[in-house]
Amino acid sequence: MLHDRVLVRAENAEGERRSTGGIVIPATAQVGRRLSWAEVVAVGQNVRTVEPNDRVLYDPEDRAEVEVRGVMYVLMRERDLHAVAAERLQGSDDSTGLYL
């Protein structure tokens, strides 16, 4: 990875999904602008806020997809991330492990 780029693996695939109440929502249903969670796979040398294995919140509209060895990833700049959920931050008393 170069510069400020972040490579992530999306957690939810496009298509049919279930609501928390168990209702099946078809892939063709129109949903408002919605952010998605992904797991960081690799980071460039200039990335300062995230590390591999962190979970990040990003806008699926602003993404570039790339396939590596049959696995689909999303490539983006660090500044395009909206939030980070990191296990390494949960050890302190005043931290929730999520920062925006």
Secondary structure, 3 states (H helix, E strand, C coil): CCCCEEEEEECCCCCCEECCCCCEECCCCCCCCCCEEEEEEEECCCCCCCCCCCEEEECCCCCEEEEECCEEEEEEEHHHEEEEECHHHCCCCCCCCEEC
